[in-house]
Amino acid sequence: MRNQSTLIQNIRIIDSQSPFNQLYKDIIINEGIITKIAEPNTLQTENHTVLDGNNLCISPGWVDMQVQLSDPGFPNRDSVEIISQSAAKGGFTNIICFPNTLPTIDKPEILQSLILKTKHLATQFHFTAALTIKTKGEQMTELASLLQSGAVAFTDGIQTLQSDPLLLQCLQYLNPFGAITIQLPNWQPITQEGVANESATITALGLKTISPLNETLLIARDIQLAKYANTKIHFTSVSTKNAVELIAKAQSEGIFVTADTAPPYLFFDDSNLNTFDTNFKTFPPLRSQEDIEALQQAVRQGVITCFGSAHCPLAQHEKEMEFDEAAFGILSLETAFAVLYTQLVDNKIISLNQLIDNLTHNPRKLLNIKPIIINKNQPAILTLFNPTEKWTVKPLDYASLCKNTPYIGKNLTGKVHSIFTT
């Protein structure tokens, strides 16, 4: 919603940084600004679009730490316009995008063109830039110029940087800027041609496996490099018990290491692959129930402090093939909040306030994005949602034109109502 005066009546505010946290209030939003906050049902309704906040909560707009763009370069997948609609449907006002487009986001002019292309959309796109040219892991990009052009972080995205000396060079170069490096933990010599988690379940299915070592070996190396360079590193889509143990130990030693995980790794385990449904094929692969429980505890303990949906739209033909040959990736933006609420809040792992902090203040602070706090005269970048609404996922719940989702028919709790952006 944009550029109209709206009165939201009797809505519960969820914002740990707001003086109105957990209170029910009336809120007026005018031209992208919160102009008034008052006691419920005390404001005049004339000249406003009135929105009934009964059963709804309002929070600062949510931030998704990892979205895989398919525009430019993949015309059979979703455009940035469709990605924006998916994000809005999922309650996200801000999304962090990987650089693995065609062309790769490895030059200032490419980054600037994408910023311009997405500027008019309801969801704000924030772009990471590649650490290496074409994410080939061979030569460092113009990191300073990309930072000046608007990059919020640096990563080779799904082409995880493998080279020890080159990663160290990047970390040391970025140190004076305070910029953060993001790594998708994947040690390629271990992963090779694997497609699913290393477990008895997967071995029985005859699929090529990926040892959890592909994650822990890379994380262990990167922690040491980040410590040596005295700079920031963030691990995205963490999926294993051993990985979060390594990250927790590094954090306890004062190393600036942070992490997120993705909703599928909290919801599905590798037993879901027994039907060979390629909609469950994602990277990292779905892990064990023990790993799910470890991730839940890592969120509870603050080892994992934010979430990336790992939203990856794929064309139908990329999934309609043998499991070994199908592409990695699933749709996740539209269902991310409900999955997180169902698995973490409904199961009393964390509070609603902690979940919202992980979707709002924590990622903004990590990436130096302007904070959003619900208070008078503050920007109205907001998400409205019903935390207790139960629903069953249907195809019409997706804005995406792609179909690669394993959530159809799943029962979830927590439904997004709408977003406000400026």
N, C-alpha and C positions, 0 to 999 in steps of 0.2 A: 504494500500500500504506500502511495506517495502523494505529496502535495494536496492533501485535503485535511480539513479539521475534523478530527475524530474524537469522540468521547467514549472511553471504555469504562463501563460501570462495574463496580464491585468485583474487582479482579485481584487475585492474590499475587503479590510480588515475591519473586524468588531471585534474590541478588545479594550475596554475602557482603558486598561492598556498599550497599544502599542503606540509608537510615530507615528505609521502609521495608526491609527484608522480613518476609513472612506475614506482612500486614495486608489487609484487604483495603483497596483504595479506588477512587475514581481518578482517571488520568485523561488529560486532554493533550492531544498531539496535533500540532499545527505547523505545516510546512517543514516537516522533518525534525521538529523540536518538541520535547516535552515541555509544555507551557504551564501546566498546572497539575498538582497532585493534591487530592482532598479526601475527606472522609466519604465513605460509600453513599451514593444516592443523594449527594448534597449539591451537585452542580446542575445548572440549567441545561436543558437539552437543545434549546433553540440554536440554529445555525451550525449544528454539528451532525455528522453521521454518528449514530449511537450504536455501540457494540456492547452486547450483554456479556459481561465477564463471568457470569455464573458457571461454576465448575472449571473455570479456566485459570491458568497461571500465566504470568508474564515475566520474562527474564531478558537480560541483554542478549543480543543476537548471537547465535551459535557459530562456532568456527570449526570447520572440518580440516584436519591437518594433512589429509592426503587424498587428492582426486587425480585420476589419470585422464588427462585431456585426450580427445581424439580429433580435435579441430585446432589447427590445420593438419591435413595429411591423411585423414581416414574418412573419406566421404560416406562410407557405408555404416559408420557409427554415428554418435550424437554430435550435433553442432554445439558451439558454446551457448547458443540460445536455449537449446534443449537441456544442457547441463545446468544452466541457471534455473530453469523451471523445476528440474529434479531437486536441486538444492533448496529452492523455496518450499517445495512440497514436503521436504524433509526437515524444514525449520532452520536451515542454514543461511545466514546472511553473508557469511564470508567463507570462501573456500581457498585452500592452498593447493596449487596445481603443480604436478610433476613436469619436468621439462622435455618429456619424451614424445614430442610432437614431430611432425615433418614439415618444415625443417625443425631441428632441435632448437630449443631456447638456449643458444650458446653465444649469441651476439646481441649487443645493445639494441640494434635496429629491429631485430626479431622480437625482443622483449617489448620494446616500445610500441610496436605495431599491435601486439596482443593486448597490451594495456588499453590502447585506443579502441580496439575492436570490442572490448568487453565493458567499456566505461559506462555505456547507457543501460546495461542490464541491471535487473533488480538485485541480484546477488553480486557482491563485490568479489572479483577475482584477484587473488594475490599469486604472483608467479615466483616459483623457485627457478634458478638458472643453473645450467649444467656446470659441473666442476671441470669437465674435460670436453674438448671439441668433439661434437657429435656423440657425446657420452661413450667414446671408444676407449677411454682410459689410457690415452697415450700422451696428450698434451694439454696443459692447463689452459682454461679460457681466460678472457680479460675480466678477472673477478672484480677489480675495482670499478671498471666501467659499467659492468652489469649491476653492481650494487648502487651506483649513482643513478642508473636508469630505472631502478625500482624493484630489483630482486629482493625478496624477503628472506631468502636462505639459499644455500647452494647444495646441489645433489646431482648425481647421475641417475637418480630415480630408479627405474626397474633394471638399469644396467649398472649394478652396484660397482663402485670403484674398487678394484682388486689390488692395484699396485701399492705396496707399502711406501716407497719413497715419494711417489706422486701424491698420495693422500697426505703424507706428512708435509710436503711442500705446500699443498693447498691450505692445510690447517695453520701452518706458520704464517702464510701470507694473509690469511683472514684474521689472525689474532688482533692486530692493531685496530681493526674495524669493529670488533665485537660481533662479527657476523657468525651465524650458526651453520654448521654442516649437518646434513641429514643423510643417513645411510639406511637403506633397506637391507637388513642383515642377511647376506647370502654369499657364502664362500663357495665360489663356482667349482673349484676342484672337487668339492664334496658333492655338490648338487648334480653336476653333469647332466644326464638326460632323465633324471628322476621326475616323477609327476605327482607323488603322494608321500605321506608321512611314512617313516620307517617304523613298522609295527607288525605284530603277528597278523592283525586284521588285513593289512594291505598286502603282506606277503602271500596270504591265502588267496587273495584276489588275482595274484600274478602281475601286479603293477610294479613298475620301476620305482624304487623308493628314494626318499630324500632324508638322510640322517639329520636329527636335530643339531648335529655338529656343524652343519652349514651355517647355522645361526650363531652358535656359541663361539666358534673359532673366530669368526669375523668380529663379533662384539668384543671378545677378549683382546684382539689385536688393536682395534680402533680405540678402545679405552686407553691402552698404553700410549698410542700415538697422540691422543688428545691430551693426556697427562703431560707428555713430553713437550708438546707445543703450547701447553697452558691455554687451551682454547675450548670452545663449546662444541659438543657433538650430541646429536639427537638420533635415536633409533626409532624407526617407524615400522608398524605392523609386527611388533614383537609377538612371538607365538609360543614360546617354550618356557618351561619351568626353569631350566638351567640358565636361560638368557636373563630372566628377571632377577635371578640370584646374583649373577655377575654385575648387573646394573645396580642393584641395591648395595652391593659391597663397594662399588666405585663411588656411589653417592655418599656412603658413610665415610669414605676417605677424603671427601671434599673435592672430588673431580667433578667438573661441570658436565654431567651426563644426564640426559633426560630421555623419556621414552613414551611412545603411544602404542596402543594396540587397536585392532579393527574389530567391529562388531561380530563378524563371522567366527572369530577365534574365541569368542565368549559364548557362542550359541551352538555351533556344530562341532562334533568331533569326527574323527576319521571313519567311524562306523557308518556314516552317511554315504560313503562311497560304495557300499555293497551292491547298489543297483547300477553302478557305472554311469550315473547321471553327471554329465559334464558341467552342469550348472553348479556343482559343488567343487569344481576344479579351480582353485585360486592359489595365489602365491604370496607368502609362504603357504604350504599346504595345511589343510585342517589337521590338527594334532590330536592328542589323547585327552580323555576326561581329566586325567591328572594335570595336564597342562592348563586346561580351562580353569581348574580350581586354583592353580598357582597364579594365573593372570588375575583372577578375581581378587585374590589376596594382595597382589601387587597394586591393584587399584585402591583397595581399602587402605593400604599402608602408605600410599602416596609415592610409590616407586614409579608407577605409571600415572601421569598427571594430565593427560589429554587423549583425544581419540582422533584417528583418521579413518574415514569410512573405507578407504581403498576402492572407491567407486570406479568401476572399469567397464564401460559399455562396449559390447562386442556384437558384431554382425552375426546373424543367425548361422551363416555357413561356417563361421569360425568355431562354433560349438557343436554343430551337427556332424560329428565325425568320431572315430574311435577315441577313447579316453586319452590314450598316449599322445595322440596327435592334436587334440583340441587345444585351443588357446586358454591360458590362465586368465581368470578374472570374473567377477560377478558385480551385479548392480547392488548398490548399498545405500546411496544417499537417502532415498525415500523411506527406508525402514530403519536407519541407523539409531535414531533416538528411541524408538519403541523396543528395539532389541536390547539396547543398553539399559533402558528402564526395567524391562522384564527380567533381565538376567542379574542386574546389580541392585536395583532399588526394591523391586518386588521380592527378591530373595534376601533382602536385609543385609546385603554386603556393604552398601554405602547408603547415605542419605540422599534425598533429592537435591539438597543444597550442594553436596559434594559433586554429584553428577553434573549439575549446572556449572559449577566452578570449572570442572574439567572440559566443559564445552565452551566456556566464555573467557573468564579472566586468565586462566592458566595458559592457553595457547596465545592469547594476545600479548601477555607479558613475555613469553618465550620468544616471540617473533617481532617484538617491539611494534605491535599494531596498537593504534590509539585505543585506550580503555573505554569501555561503555559502562556507565553506571546509571541506574534508574533514579533520577532526581530531576528537579526543576531546572530548566534551561540546558538540559543535556541532549545530545543527539538521540533521535528516536530510531535507533537500530536495535530492533526488538523481535523476540519470538514469543508467540502466544501458543499455548498448548494445554491439553487436558491430560494430566498425568495418570488418571485412573480409568480412562476410557479403554475398553477392551474391543479389539477388532481382529478380523481375519484378513490376511493379505490377499488381495485380488489383483489381477492384471491392470485394472483401471486405476489402481492406487499409484501407478508409475507414470511419470511424465516421459520417461525415456522411451525412445522408439525401439530400443533393443529389448531382448527377451531373456537375457542370461541371468536369471534370478532363481535361487533355491528356496525363496521365502513364500512362494504362492501356497496358500492353504495353511500357513502357520498362524497360530493364535498369539497375539501380542498385546501388551498393555502400554498405553501412552500414545496419544494421538496429537499430531501437530494441527493447529487451527490456521495460523497465518503468520506472516512476518511483516514487519515494518522496516523500510529502508529510507535513506535520505536521498 
